[in-house]
């Protein structure tokens, strides 16, 4: 009877080891299909964050546009006020009714544009 109990215990231990080895083999050697299902993609990771990403992209675009416009009012002041070069026709027609085309009006326009671009 002791031999039968010992044999049953030995079989239980061996079965436990086989199950453990099988589980180890499955966990550490996943099939190709399992690898693809667990592989995280960039789009999958970003799926819940599209709104804030688009807002950030718009902010970067606005900052880039403002950075490109920064030297423009200075060019107007240098060309028009200091060199006495006439304003371009489209710009003169835009600011003449509000500020005039004299040197002070051009300076006021340039200051306004610097403030607008900075904000």
SVG drawing of the C-alpha trace seen along z (x, -y; Angstrom):
<svg xmlns="http://www.w3.org/2000/svg" viewBox="-10 -112 27 114">
<polyline fill="none" stroke="black" stroke-width="0.4" points="0.0,0.0 2.9,-2.3 4.3,-1.6 0.9,-2.5 0.8,-5.8 4.3,-6.6 3.7,-5.8 0.6,-8.0 2.5,-10.8 5.3,-10.5 2.8,-10.6 1.2,-13.7 4.6,-15.4 5.6,-14.5 2.2,-15.7 2.6,-18.9 6.1,-19.4 4.8,-18.6 2.0,-21.1 4.5,-23.7 6.8,-23.1 3.9,-23.3 2.8,-26.6 6.4,-27.9 6.7,-26.9 3.4,-28.7 4.2,-31.8 7.7,-32.2 7.2,-31.1 4.0,-32.7 2.8,-31.9 3.1,-34.5 -0.6,-35.4 -0.1,-36.0 2.9,-38.3 0.9,-40.4 -2.0,-40.8 0.3,-42.0 2.4,-44.3 1.5,-47.9 1.4,-50.3 1.9,-54.0 -1.5,-54.6 -3.0,-52.3 -1.2,-54.1 -2.2,-57.6 -5.8,-56.7 -7.2,-58.4 -5.1,-61.5 -5.9,-62.9 -7.6,-66.0 -4.7,-67.3 -2.3,-66.3 -4.1,-68.3 -4.3,-71.2 -0.6,-71.0 0.0,-70.9 -2.2,-74.0 -0.2,-75.8 3.1,-74.9 1.8,-76.1 0.6,-79.4 3.9,-79.9 5.8,-79.2 3.6,-81.7 4.2,-84.4 7.9,-83.7 7.9,-84.2 6.0,-87.5 8.2,-89.0 10.6,-90.9 7.9,-92.2 6.9,-95.3 10.6,-96.2 11.1,-96.0 8.1,-98.4 9.6,-100.9 13.1,-100.7 11.9,-100.9 9.2,-103.5 10.2,-105.7 14.0,-105.7 14.5,-105.3 11.5,-107.3 10.5,-104.4 6.7,-104.4 4.5,-101.7 3.3,-98.9 0.0,-99.8 -2.0,-97.1 -0.6,-98.1 -1.1,-101.8 -4.8,-101.2 -5.2,-99.1 -3.8,-101.5 -4.4,-104.9 -8.0,-105.2 -7.1,-104.3 -3.7,-105.9 -2.7,-107.8 0.5,-107.2 2.8,-109.7 5.8,-108.4 3.8,-108.5 1.0,-106.5 3.4,-103.9 5.1,-103.7 1.7,-103.3 0.8,-100.5 4.2,-98.8 3.8,-99.0 0.3,-97.5 1.5,-94.7 4.4,-93.9 1.9,-93.7 -0.6,-91.6 2.2,-89.2 3.5,-89.0 0.2,-88.0"/>
</svg>
